[in-house]
Structure formats: C-alpha cells, structure tokens
Amino acid sequence: MTDPIEFADFLKVDIRVGTILTAKTNAKARKPAYVLEIDFGDAFGVKTTSAQITEEHSLDDLPGMQVLAVTNFPPLRVAGVKSEVLTLATMEEAGRTVLITPSKPVPNGTRLL
C-alpha cells in the first residue's frame, strides 16, 4: 500500500484524454519503446512522448486510440525524444504494460476528474 495523499494533491495532477496520431519505434531507447504523437485538442495541442508499451500494443493498432496522460509534468528528454506528457498504463509484476483508455470516446483534452 502506498502513502495516502490529500484530495487536493490529486487535483494538482492534470490528466487529459488524447488521441494517438502517430506511433513509431524509438530506435534510441534502451528498452523497446514507441514515440507517440498525441492530440489533446485545441486547448493543449499535439504532444510527443516515448512509451514502453511494445509488448501489448502494435504500431498499427495505436493510431486513433484514445489514451490518458499526465499533461502538467515538465518536458523531459527520454531516449532522444522530448517527452511532453506521461502516458498512463497499468504494469503487472511480470512487466506487461497496457495503456489506460476511456471506455467510450470523449473529446480530446477532456480532463480526468
């Protein structure tokens, strides 16, 4: 179990829905990863990230998929990519990583509450 946080702390994390526009292999990554371009709508625009999701997600299946991502972390250089968001996924002990997606389509930029 993790340490409890206050609800106000949770509200500081800006989690938004975006649609993956493109996905390509990140050749500079030490562990297999994809470079994703994700559209978060007019208010937030298109953001780039590197994600280690290659075992459960193929390049062909990613474009058009809606995902959730933390949008208010500062940009970070990851394996040669300016990672502007943190795409959310589950991760089992065995290392299986599965993207978090909304159960129904919603407008890009919609905030998780």
N, CA, C and O atoms as a MOPAC input file, in Angstrom:
PM7 MOZYME 1SCF
protein

 N      0.83900 1    -1.18000 1     0.00000 1
 C      0.00000 1     0.00000 1     0.00000 1
 C      0.88100 1     1.24000 1     0.00000 1
 O      1.93500 1     1.26600 1     0.63600 1
 N      0.44500 1     2.25400 1    -0.71100 1
 C      1.20800 1     3.49700 1    -0.79800 1
 C      0.73900 1     4.47700 1     0.26300 1
 O     -0.31000 1     4.29500 1     0.88200 1
 N      1.53100 1     5.51400 1     0.46000 1
 C      1.16800 1     6.55100 1     1.42100 1
 C     -0.06400 1     7.30200 1     0.94500 1
 O     -0.17700 1     7.60500 1    -0.24300 1
 N     -0.99200 1     7.61000 1     1.84900 1
 C     -2.18500 1     8.35900 1     1.44500 1
 C     -1.83100 1     9.79900 1     1.06500 1
 O     -0.86800 1    10.37400 1     1.57100 1
 N     -2.62700 1    10.36000 1     0.17000 1
 C     -2.47100 1    11.76300 1    -0.21100 1
 C     -3.80500 1    12.46900 1     0.01800 1
 O     -4.84700 1    11.82800 1     0.15300 1
 N     -3.75500 1    13.75900 1     0.05800 1
 C     -4.96700 1    14.56400 1     0.17700 1
 C     -5.61000 1    14.69200 1    -1.20200 1
 O     -4.92200 1    14.62100 1    -2.22000 1
 N     -6.93900 1    14.88200 1    -1.23400 1
 C     -7.64300 1    15.04800 1    -2.49700 1
 C     -7.09800 1    16.25500 1    -3.26900 1
 O     -7.02500 1    16.22600 1    -4.49700 1
 N     -6.72100 1    17.29800 1    -2.55600 1
 C     -6.15900 1    18.49300 1    -3.19400 1
 C     -4.87200 1    18.15600 1    -3.95200 1
 O     -4.59100 1    18.75300 1    -4.99100 1
 N     -4.08900 1    17.20100 1    -3.43400 1
 C     -2.86400 1    16.77500 1    -4.13000 1
 C     -3.21400 1    16.08400 1    -5.43900 1
 O     -2.57000 1    16.31500 1    -6.46200 1
 N     -4.23800 1    15.23200 1    -5.40400 1
 C     -4.67800 1    14.54300 1    -6.62200 1
 C     -5.10900 1    15.55200 1    -7.68600 1
 O     -4.80600 1    15.37800 1    -8.86600 1
 N     -5.81400 1    16.60200 1    -7.27100 1
 C     -6.30200 1    17.60500 1    -8.22700 1
 C     -5.18200 1    18.37000 1    -8.91400 1
 O     -5.40300 1    18.98000 1    -9.95900 1
 N     -3.98300 1    18.34500 1    -8.34100 1
 C     -2.83700 1    19.01400 1    -8.96700 1
 C     -2.36200 1    18.27400 1   -10.21500 1
 O     -1.73600 1    18.86700 1   -11.09300 1
 N     -2.65700 1    16.98800 1   -10.29000 1
 C     -2.24600 1    16.17900 1   -11.44000 1
 C     -3.26500 1    16.37700 1   -12.55200 1
 O     -4.43400 1    16.02300 1   -12.39900 1
 N     -2.82400 1    16.94100 1   -13.67100 1
 C     -3.71600 1    17.22800 1   -14.79800 1
 C     -3.65800 1    16.06200 1   -15.77900 1
 O     -2.72200 1    15.94400 1   -16.57000 1
 N     -4.67700 1    15.19900 1   -15.71300 1
 C     -4.75200 1    14.02200 1   -16.57700 1
 C     -5.80000 1    14.29300 1   -17.64000 1
 O     -6.95300 1    14.59200 1   -17.32700 1
 N     -5.39100 1    14.18700 1   -18.91100 1
 C     -6.26300 1    14.50400 1   -20.04100 1
 C     -6.34700 1    13.33900 1   -21.01000 1
 O     -5.47000 1    12.47700 1   -21.05700 1
 N     -7.42900 1    13.33600 1   -21.78300 1
 C     -7.61500 1    12.35700 1   -22.85300 1
 C     -7.05300 1    12.92600 1   -24.14700 1
 O     -7.26500 1    14.09500 1   -24.46800 1
 N     -6.34000 1    12.09500 1   -24.88100 1
 C     -5.83800 1    12.48000 1   -26.19300 1
 C     -5.93100 1    11.30000 1   -27.14400 1
 O     -6.04300 1    10.14900 1   -26.72300 1
 N     -5.88300 1    11.60600 1   -28.43000 1
 C     -5.92800 1    10.56700 1   -29.45700 1
 C     -4.55300 1    10.43500 1   -30.09600 1
 O     -3.96400 1    11.42500 1   -30.52900 1
 N     -4.04800 1     9.21600 1   -30.15200 1
 C     -2.74700 1     8.96400 1   -30.76500 1
 C     -2.86700 1     9.20200 1   -32.27000 1
 O     -3.69600 1     8.59200 1   -32.94500 1
 N     -2.02500 1    10.10000 1   -32.78000 1
 C     -1.99700 1    10.39700 1   -34.21500 1
 C     -1.00600 1     9.49300 1   -34.93600 1
 O     -1.32300 1     8.91300 1   -35.97500 1
 N      0.20200 1     9.37600 1   -34.37500 1
 C      1.24300 1     8.56000 1   -34.99100 1
 C      1.98600 1     7.77500 1   -33.91900 1
 O      2.04100 1     8.17400 1   -32.75600 1
 N      2.55000 1     6.66000 1   -34.33600 1
 C      3.37600 1     5.82200 1   -33.46800 1
 C      4.51200 1     5.26400 1   -34.30800 1
 O      4.29200 1     4.75100 1   -35.40500 1
 N      5.72100 1     5.36600 1   -33.78900 1
 C      6.87700 1     4.79100 1   -34.47400 1
 C      7.84200 1     4.24500 1   -33.43100 1
 O      7.78500 1     4.62700 1   -32.26200 1
 N      8.70900 1     3.36800 1   -33.84900 1
 C      9.68900 1     2.77800 1   -32.94900 1
 C     10.69200 1     3.83000 1   -32.51500 1
 O     11.17300 1     4.61700 1   -33.33000 1
 N     11.00600 1     3.83900 1   -31.22200 1
 C     12.04400 1     4.72700 1   -30.71000 1
 C     13.36700 1     3.96300 1   -30.76300 1
 O     13.68200 1     3.18500 1   -29.86200 1
 N     14.12300 1     4.18800 1   -31.80900 1
 C     15.36600 1     3.44100 1   -32.04700 1
 C     16.44400 1     3.74500 1   -31.00800 1
 O     17.36200 1     2.94500 1   -30.83400 1
 N     16.35400 1     4.88100 1   -30.31600 1
 C     17.36800 1     5.25700 1   -29.33500 1
 C     17.08400 1     4.71600 1   -27.93300 1
 O     17.92900 1     4.84300 1   -27.04700 1
 N     15.93900 1     4.12800 1   -27.72000 1
 C     15.56900 1     3.63200 1   -26.39500 1
 C     16.35800 1     2.37400 1   -26.03600 1
 O     16.58400 1     1.51300 1   -26.88600 1
 N     16.77700 1     2.27200 1   -24.76900 1
 C     17.48300 1     1.07700 1   -24.28800 1
 C     16.52600 1    -0.11400 1   -24.23000 1
 O     16.88700 1    -1.22500 1   -24.61700 1
 N     15.32000 1     0.12100 1   -23.75200 1
 C     14.27700 1    -0.90100 1   -23.73600 1
 C     13.31400 1    -0.57300 1   -24.86300 1
 O     13.12300 1     0.60300 1   -25.17100 1
 N     12.69900 1    -1.57000 1   -25.49000 1
 C     11.80100 1    -1.29100 1   -26.61300 1
 C     10.72100 1    -0.26400 1   -26.23400 1
 O     10.06800 1    -0.37500 1   -25.19600 1
 N     10.55800 1     0.73000 1   -27.10700 1
 C      9.60200 1     1.80600 1   -26.84900 1
 C      9.11100 1     2.38600 1   -28.16300 1
 O      9.72100 1     2.20000 1   -29.21600 1
 N      8.00200 1     3.08800 1   -28.07600 1
 C      7.44500 1     3.80600 1   -29.22100 1
 C      7.47100 1     5.30600 1   -28.93400 1
 O      7.37100 1     5.73900 1   -27.78600 1
 N      7.60800 1     6.08700 1   -30.00500 1
 C      7.40300 1     7.52900 1   -29.93800 1
 C      5.96500 1     7.76900 1   -30.38700 1
 O      5.57400 1     7.36100 1   -31.48100 1
 N      5.18900 1     8.42700 1   -29.54400 1
 C      3.78800 1     8.70600 1   -29.84000 1
 C      3.57300 1    10.20200 1   -29.99200 1
 O      4.10600 1    10.99700 1   -29.21800 1
 N      2.78800 1    10.57900 1   -30.99500 1
 C      2.27500 1    11.94200 1   -31.10800 1
 C      0.80300 1    11.85900 1   -30.74700 1
 O      0.04700 1    11.10700 1   -31.36100 1
 N      0.39400 1    12.64200 1   -29.73800 1
 C     -0.96200 1    12.54800 1   -29.20500 1
 C     -1.63600 1    13.91000 1   -29.28800 1
 O     -1.07200 1    14.91900 1   -28.86500 1
 N     -2.85000 1    13.93100 1   -29.83600 1
 C     -3.63300 1    15.15800 1   -29.98300 1
 C     -4.51600 1    15.34600 1   -28.75700 1
 O     -5.38500 1    14.52000 1   -28.47700 1
 N     -4.28700 1    16.44500 1   -28.02300 1
 C     -5.08000 1    16.77300 1   -26.84000 1
 C     -6.07000 1    17.89800 1   -27.10200 1
 O     -6.54200 1    18.53500 1   -26.16100 1
 N     -6.38700 1    18.15000 1   -28.35500 1
 C     -7.39000 1    19.15500 1   -28.69000 1
 C     -6.81700 1    20.54700 1   -28.82200 1
 O     -5.62900 1    20.77400 1   -28.59200 1
 N     -7.68100 1    21.47700 1   -29.19600 1
 C     -7.25500 1    22.84800 1   -29.48500 1
 C     -6.58300 1    23.53100 1   -28.29900 1
 O     -5.62000 1    24.27400 1   -28.48700 1
 N     -7.06200 1    23.29900 1   -27.10200 1
 C     -6.52200 1    23.99000 1   -25.93100 1
 C     -5.11700 1    23.53100 1   -25.55700 1
 O     -4.35500 1    24.29500 1   -24.96400 1
 N     -4.76400 1    22.28400 1   -25.89900 1
 C     -3.48000 1    21.71800 1   -25.47400 1
 C     -2.57800 1    21.33800 1   -26.62800 1
 O     -1.35900 1    21.28500 1   -26.46200 1
 N     -3.14300 1    21.07400 1   -27.78900 1
 C     -2.35400 1    20.74900 1   -28.96800 1
 C     -1.83000 1    19.32700 1   -29.00100 1
 O     -2.26800 1    18.46000 1   -28.24400 1
 N     -0.88000 1    19.11000 1   -29.89800 1
 C     -0.26700 1    17.79300 1   -30.09400 1
 C      1.00200 1    17.72300 1   -29.24900 1
 O      1.84100 1    18.62200 1   -29.29000 1
 N      1.12600 1    16.65100 1   -28.49100 1
 C      2.28300 1    16.43500 1   -27.62000 1
 C      2.96100 1    15.12900 1   -27.99800 1
 O      2.33200 1    14.22100 1   -28.54100 1
 N      4.26100 1    15.04700 1   -27.70300 1
 C      5.06600 1    13.86500 1   -28.02400 1
 C      5.50500 1    13.18400 1   -26.73600 1
 O      5.74200 1    13.84000 1   -25.72100 1
 N      5.61000 1    11.86700 1   -26.78800 1
 C      6.11400 1    11.11100 1   -25.64900 1
 C      6.77300 1     9.81800 1   -26.13900 1
 O      6.55600 1     9.38700 1   -27.27100 1
 N      7.57200 1     9.21600 1   -25.27500 1
 C      8.13300 1     7.89900 1   -25.52400 1
 C      7.51000 1     6.95300 1   -24.50600 1
 O      7.48200 1     7.25100 1   -23.31200 1
 N      7.00800 1     5.80800 1   -24.97700 1
 C      6.30300 1     4.88800 1   -24.08400 1
 C      6.76600 1     3.45500 1   -24.30900 1
 O      6.86900 1     2.99800 1   -25.44700 1
 N      7.04300 1     2.75200 1   -23.21900 1
 C      7.46700 1     1.35400 1   -23.27100 1
 C      6.22500 1     0.45900 1   -23.22400 1
 O      5.89800 1    -0.12400 1   -22.19000 1
 N      5.55300 1     0.36900 1   -24.35400 1
 C      4.29200 1    -0.37800 1   -24.44400 1
 C      4.31600 1    -1.38400 1   -25.59300 1
 O      3.26600 1    -1.80000 1   -26.08400 1
 N      5.50600 1    -1.76900 1   -26.01300 1
 C      5.65400 1    -2.57600 1   -27.23500 1
 C      5.16000 1    -4.00800 1   -27.09900 1
 O      4.79200 1    -4.62100 1   -28.10000 1
 N      5.14200 1    -4.55800 1   -25.89200 1
 C      4.75200 1    -5.96700 1   -25.74300 1
 C      3.26100 1    -6.18300 1   -25.94400 1
 O      2.85700 1    -7.22900 1   -26.45200 1
 N      2.44000 1    -5.22400 1   -25.56000 1
 C      0.98700 1    -5.38900 1   -25.62100 1
 C      0.31000 1    -4.57100 1   -26.71700 1
 O     -0.87800 1    -4.75100 1   -26.98500 1
 N      1.06400 1    -3.67200 1   -27.35100 1
 C      0.46500 1    -2.78900 1   -28.35500 1
 C      1.33600 1    -2.76200 1   -29.60900 1
 O      2.54400 1    -2.53800 1   -29.52800 1
 N      0.72000 1    -2.99000 1   -30.76700 1
 C      1.46400 1    -2.93900 1   -32.02600 1
 C      1.37300 1    -1.53200 1   -32.61200 1
 O      0.43100 1    -0.79100 1   -32.33000 1
 N      2.34300 1    -1.18000 1   -33.41500 1
 C      2.35700 1     0.14400 1   -34.05600 1
 C      1.08700 1     0.40500 1   -34.85500 1
 O      0.56300 1     1.51900 1   -34.85000 1
 N      0.59600 1    -0.61400 1   -35.53500 1
 C     -0.58300 1    -0.45600 1   -36.38500 1
 C     -1.86400 1    -0.20200 1   -35.59800 1
 O     -2.78600 1     0.43400 1   -36.10800 1
 N     -1.93200 1    -0.68900 1   -34.36700 1
 C     -3.14800 1    -0.54700 1   -33.56400 1
 C     -3.23800 1     0.77800 1   -32.81800 1
 O     -4.31900 1     1.14500 1   -32.35600 1
 N     -2.13400 1     1.50500 1   -32.68700 1
 C     -2.12100 1     2.70300 1   -31.84500 1
 C     -2.76900 1     3.94400 1   -32.46000 1
 O     -3.53100 1     4.61600 1   -31.76400 1
 N     -2.50900 1     4.28700 1   -33.72500 1
 C     -3.15200 1     5.48900 1   -34.26700 1
 C     -4.67100 1     5.39800 1   -34.16800 1
 O     -5.27400 1     4.39500 1   -34.54800 1
 N     -5.27600 1     6.46500 1   -33.65000 1
 C     -6.72200 1     6.51300 1   -33.46700 1
 C     -7.16800 1     6.11400 1   -32.07400 1
 O     -8.31500 1     6.36300 1   -31.70300 1
 N     -6.28700 1     5.49900 1   -31.29200 1
 C     -6.63500 1     5.07500 1   -29.93400 1
 C     -6.62000 1     6.27900 1   -28.99800 1
 O     -5.69400 1     7.09000 1   -29.03500 1
 N     -7.63800 1     6.39200 1   -28.16700 1
 C     -7.64200 1     7.42000 1   -27.13600 1
 C     -6.95000 1     6.88100 1   -25.89700 1
 O     -7.14100 1     5.72600 1   -25.51700 1
 N     -6.13500 1     7.74000 1   -25.26500 1
 C     -5.37500 1     7.36300 1   -24.08200 1
 C     -5.46600 1     8.48300 1   -23.04900 1
 O     -5.88100 1     9.60000 1   -23.35600 1
 N     -5.07300 1     8.16300 1   -21.83000 1
 C     -4.98300 1     9.13700 1   -20.75200 1
 C     -3.51900 1     9.44500 1   -20.49600 1
 O     -2.67100 1     8.55400 1   -20.55400 1
 N     -3.21900 1    10.72600 1   -20.21100 1
 C     -1.84000 1    11.11500 1   -19.96200 1
 C     -1.79000 1    12.27700 1   -18.98200 1
 O     -2.68300 1    13.12400 1   -18.94800 1
 N     -0.72900 1    12.29800 1   -18.18800 1
 C     -0.45700 1    13.43800 1   -17.31800 1
 C      0.14000 1    14.52500 1   -18.20000 1
 O      1.14200 1    14.30700 1   -18.88100 1
 N     -0.48900 1    15.70400 1   -18.18000 1
 C     -0.07400 1    16.76800 1   -19.09400 1
 C      0.66900 1    17.91400 1   -18.40800 1
 O      1.13000 1    18.83200 1   -19.08600 1
 N      0.79300 1    17.88300 1   -17.08600 1
 C      1.43300 1    19.03100 1   -16.42800 1
 C      2.76600 1    18.69900 1   -15.75200 1
 O      3.18400 1    19.40700 1   -14.83500 1
 N      3.43500 1    17.63400 1   -16.19200 1
 C      4.82600 1    17.42700 1   -15.81300 1
 C      5.69000 1    18.28100 1   -16.73400 1
 O      5.30000 1    18.53600 1   -17.87300 1
 N      6.85600 1    18.73000 1   -16.26700 1
 C      7.73900 1    19.44800 1   -17.19000 1
 C      8.26800 1    18.49600 1   -18.26100 1
 O      8.43700 1    17.30700 1   -17.99000 1
 N      8.53200 1    18.99600 1   -19.47700 1
 C      9.10300 1    18.13400 1   -20.52900 1
 C     10.41300 1    17.50200 1   -20.06200 1
 O     11.18300 1    18.10800 1   -19.31700 1
 N     10.64500 1    16.28200 1   -20.51300 1
 C     11.82500 1    15.52300 1   -20.13200 1
 C     12.37900 1    14.82800 1   -21.36900 1
 O     11.61500 1    14.28100 1   -22.16400 1
 N     13.69800 1    14.84400 1   -21.53900 1
 C     14.30500 1    14.15800 1   -22.67700 1
 C     14.43600 1    12.67600 1   -22.32900 1
 O     15.11900 1    12.31200 1   -21.37100 1
 N     13.77400 1    11.82500 1   -23.11700 1
 C     13.78100 1    10.38100 1   -22.89500 1
 C     14.23500 1     9.70100 1   -24.18000 1
 O     13.54100 1     9.75900 1   -25.19500 1
 N     15.38200 1     9.06600 1   -24.13800 1
 C     15.91300 1     8.31700 1   -25.28400 1
 C     15.84500 1     9.13800 1   -26.57100 1
 O     15.38200 1     8.65400 1   -27.60400 1
 N     16.31200 1    10.38300 1   -26.49500 1
 C     16.36700 1    11.24000 1   -27.67100 1
 C     15.05900 1    11.91700 1   -28.04200 1
 O     14.99000 1    12.59700 1   -29.06600 1
 N     14.01300 1    11.74400 1   -27.22800 1
 C     12.70100 1    12.31700 1   -27.52500 1
 C     12.33500 1    13.32300 1   -26.43700 1
 O     12.50800 1    13.05200 1   -25.24800 1
 N     11.83000 1    14.48000 1   -26.84700 1
 C     11.29500 1    15.43700 1   -25.88300 1
 C      9.92400 1    14.91000 1   -25.45800 1
 O      8.94100 1    15.05400 1   -26.18400 1
 N      9.87300 1    14.29800 1   -24.27500 1
 C      8.65000 1    13.70700 1   -23.77600 1
 C      7.86300 1    14.78300 1   -23.02400 1
 O      8.27800 1    15.24600 1   -21.96200 1
 N      6.71800 1    15.17100 1   -23.59800 1
 C      5.93900 1    16.28500 1   -23.06200 1
 C      4.78900 1    15.84900 1   -22.16900 1
 O      4.23600 1    16.66600 1   -21.43300 1
 N      4.42200 1    14.57300 1   -22.22000 1
 C      3.35500 1    14.02500 1   -21.38600 1
 C      3.77100 1    12.63600 1   -20.91200 1
 O      4.66800 1    12.01300 1   -21.48000 1
 N      3.10400 1    12.16300 1   -19.85800 1
 C      3.32100 1    10.80900 1   -19.37100 1
 C      2.06300 1    10.00800 1   -19.65200 1
 O      1.03600 1    10.19700 1   -19.00000 1
 N      2.14800 1     9.11200 1   -20.62600 1
 C      1.01100 1     8.28200 1   -20.99400 1
 C      0.79800 1     7.24600 1   -19.89200 1
 O      1.74500 1     6.59400 1   -19.45200 1
 N     -0.44500 1     7.10000 1   -19.45200 1
 C     -0.74400 1     6.21700 1   -18.33100 1
 C     -1.02300 1     4.79100 1   -18.79300 1
 O     -1.68400 1     4.55500 1   -19.80400 1
 N     -0.49600 1     3.85600 1   -18.01900 1
 C     -0.66500 1     2.43600 1   -18.31900 1
 C     -0.63400 1     1.65700 1   -17.01700 1
 O     -0.12600 1     2.12900 1   -16.00000 1
 N     -1.18700 1     0.45300 1   -17.07100 1
 C     -1.03100 1    -0.46700 1   -15.95100 1
 C      0.24000 1    -1.26100 1   -16.18900 1
 O      0.68500 1    -1.42500 1   -17.32500 1
 N      0.82200 1    -1.75600 1   -15.09200 1
 C      2.02700 1    -2.58100 1   -15.24500 1
 C      1.97600 1    -3.70200 1   -14.22700 1
 O      1.98100 1    -3.46800 1   -13.01800 1
 N      1.92800 1    -4.90800 1   -14.72700 1
 C      1.92600 1    -6.07700 1   -13.86700 1
 C      3.35100 1    -6.38300 1   -13.41200 1
 O      4.31600 1    -5.89000 1   -13.99700 1
 N      3.47400 1    -7.18700 1   -12.37900 1
 C      4.80100 1    -7.56200 1   -11.88600 1
 C      5.65200 1    -8.19600 1   -12.97300 1
 O      6.87300 1    -8.04100 1   -12.97700 1
 N      5.01600 1    -8.90700 1   -13.89400 1
 C      5.75300 1    -9.56600 1   -14.97500 1
 C      6.21600 1    -8.57400 1   -16.04200 1
 O      6.92900 1    -8.95800 1   -16.96900 1
 N      5.81600 1    -7.28800 1   -15.92400 1
 C      6.25100 1    -6.27900 1   -16.86900 1
 C      5.27600 1    -5.99300 1   -17.98900 1
 O      5.55400 1    -5.15000 1   -18.84200 1
 N      4.14300 1    -6.66900 1   -18.01000 1
 C      3.12300 1    -6.44100 1   -19.04000 1
 C      2.53100 1    -5.04200 1   -18.84700 1
 O      2.01300 1    -4.73200 1   -17.77400 1
 N      2.60600 1    -4.19900 1   -19.87800 1
 C      2.16400 1    -2.81200 1   -19.79500 1
 C      1.01000 1    -2.57900 1   -20.75500 1
 O      1.13500 1    -2.81600 1   -21.95600 1
 N     -0.13000 1    -2.10600 1   -20.21400 1
 C     -1.33800 1    -1.90400 1   -21.00200 1
 C     -1.81300 1    -0.45900 1   -20.82700 1
 O     -1.96400 1     0.02200 1   -19.70400 1
 N     -2.04400 1     0.22500 1   -21.94700 1
 C     -2.48900 1     1.61000 1   -21.89900 1
 C     -3.85700 1     1.76000 1   -21.24400 1
 O     -4.71100 1     0.88000 1   -21.35400 1
 N     -4.05300 1     2.88000 1   -20.56400 1
 C     -5.34500 1     3.22800 1   -19.96800 1
 C     -6.12800 1     4.02200 1   -21.02000 1
 O     -5.63100 1     5.01100 1   -21.55800 1
 N     -7.34900 1     3.58000 1   -21.30300 1
 C     -8.18000 1     4.23300 1   -22.30900 1
 C     -9.56900 1     4.50200 1   -21.74100 1
 O    -10.02400 1     3.77200 1   -20.86100 1
 N    -10.25500 1     5.54800 1   -22.23500 1
 C    -11.63900 1     5.75100 1   -21.79300 1
 C    -12.53200 1     4.63600 1   -22.32700 1
 O    -12.25000 1     4.06300 1   -23.37900 1
 N    -13.60300 1     4.33100 1   -21.61000 1
 C    -14.49700 1     3.25400 1   -22.03200 1
 C    -15.36000 1     3.64300 1   -23.22000 1
 O    -15.88700 1     2.77600 1   -23.91800 1
 N    -15.50700 1     4.95200 1   -23.45600 1
 C    -16.23800 1     5.47100 1   -24.61700 1
 C    -15.48100 1     6.68300 1   -25.13600 1
 O    -14.77300 1     7.33600 1   -24.37000 1
 N    -15.61300 1     7.00300 1   -26.43400 1
 C    -14.92500 1     8.17600 1   -26.97800 1
 C    -15.37900 1     9.46900 1   -26.28500 1
 O    -16.56400 1     9.66000 1   -26.01400 1
 N    -14.42000 1    10.33800 1   -26.00900 1
 C    -14.68600 1    11.66100 1   -25.44000 1
 C    -13.84900 1    12.67800 1   -26.20300 1
 O    -12.88800 1    12.29200 1   -26.86900 1
 N    -14.18200 1    13.97200 1   -26.12800 1
 C    -13.38900 1    14.97300 1   -26.84600 1
 C    -11.94700 1    15.00700 1   -26.33200 1
 O    -11.69900 1    14.87600 1   -25.13300 1
 N    -11.00500 1    15.18500 1   -27.25600 1
 C     -9.60400 1    15.33600 1   -26.88300 1
 C     -9.46700 1    16.53600 1   -25.94500 1
 O    -10.08200 1    17.58200 1   -26.15100 1
 N     -8.64700 1    16.35500 1   -24.91600 1
 C     -8.44500 1    17.41500 1   -23.92500 1
 C     -9.34700 1    17.27500 1   -22.71600 1
 O     -9.18200 1    18.01500 1   -21.74700 1
 N    -10.29900 1    16.34600 1   -22.74100 1
 C    -11.17700 1    16.15000 1   -21.59600 1
 C    -10.33600 1    15.74700 1   -20.37800 1
 O     -9.44900 1    14.89800 1   -20.47200 1
 N    -10.63600 1    16.37600 1   -19.23200 1
 C     -9.86600 1    16.13100 1   -18.01600 1
 C    -10.47200 1    14.98300 1   -17.21600 1
 O    -11.69200 1    14.84800 1   -17.11900 1
 N     -9.59200 1    14.15700 1   -16.64400 1
 C     -9.99800 1    13.11500 1   -15.72000 1
 C    -10.30000 1    13.76700 1   -14.38100 1
 O     -9.48400 1    14.52500 1   -13.85500 1
 N    -11.46400 1    13.47400 1   -13.83400 1
 C    -11.84300 1    14.00800 1   -12.51800 1
 C    -12.15200 1    12.89100 1   -11.56500 1
 O    -12.49000 1    13.14100 1   -10.40800 1

